[in-house]
Amino acid sequence: MTTKSHPNKKKLKAKSVEDRANEILTKVRPYIQMHGGDVQLLGIKRGVATLKVYGACVGCGLADITYNKLIGGLLRQDIPEIKKVVLES
């Protein structure tokens, strides 16, 4: 006896680490933009997420705290594959 999957049942595709990271950045982006900045995920390799900051974030003394502690903390908490977050200027 063989079993077939239901024809209306969609196959769920696991989200990539990059997709999950971008979802988090999309949630925090409005707050960053309220302060004249923006952020982009450049990539994730060997557990290191590389972010690029734009606008008022460039050269801001609080950028390190905002990105490495707050956003980096969110990324590491929700995505265990991410061990470190670095900023590219």
C-alpha positions in Angstrom: 0.0 0.0 0.0 1.4 3.3 -1.0 0.5 6.7 0.4 0.3 9.8 -1.7 0.4 13.3 -0.4 -2.7 15.4 -0.6 -2.7 17.2 -4.0 -3.6 20.6 -2.3 -0.8 20.3 0.3 2.0 22.6 -0.5 5.5 21.5 0.1 7.1 23.7 2.7 10.6 24.9 1.8 12.8 25.7 4.6 13.9 29.3 4.7 17.6 30.0 4.2 19.6 31.7 6.9 19.8 34.8 4.6 16.0 34.9 4.3 15.5 34.7 8.0 18.1 37.4 8.6 16.5 39.7 6.0 13.1 39.2 7.7 14.6 40.4 11.0 16.2 43.4 9.2 12.9 44.2 7.6 11.3 44.4 11.0 13.9 46.8 12.5 14.5 48.8 9.3 11.7 51.4 10.0 13.3 52.3 13.3 16.7 52.7 11.7 15.2 54.8 8.9 13.5 57.1 11.4 17.1 58.2 12.4 18.2 58.7 8.8 20.0 55.4 8.3 19.5 52.1 6.6 21.1 48.6 6.7 21.6 45.8 4.1 22.7 42.2 4.6 25.7 41.6 2.3 25.9 37.9 3.2 26.5 35.2 5.7 29.6 33.0 5.6 30.8 30.6 8.2 28.5 32.0 10.8 29.5 35.7 10.2 26.8 38.0 9.0 28.1 41.1 7.2 26.0 44.2 7.2 26.4 47.5 5.4 25.1 50.6 6.9 23.9 53.7 5.0 23.0 57.3 5.6 23.2 58.8 9.1 24.5 55.4 10.4 27.9 55.9 8.6 30.3 57.5 11.1 27.7 57.5 13.9 29.2 56.7 17.3 26.2 54.6 18.3 26.3 52.5 15.1 28.5 49.9 16.8 26.1 49.5 19.7 23.0 49.5 17.4 24.3 47.0 15.0 26.6 44.7 17.0 24.7 44.6 20.2 21.1 45.2 19.4 20.6 44.0 15.8 23.4 41.5 16.1 21.8 40.2 19.3 18.5 39.7 17.6 20.1 37.9 14.7 22.2 35.6 17.0 19.2 34.9 19.2 16.8 34.0 16.4 19.2 32.4 14.0 21.7 30.1 15.9 23.7 29.7 12.7 24.9 33.3 13.1 27.7 33.6 15.6 29.0 37.1 14.8 27.9 40.3 13.0 30.4 42.6 11.3 29.8 46.0 9.7 31.3 46.9 6.4 31.9 50.6 5.9 
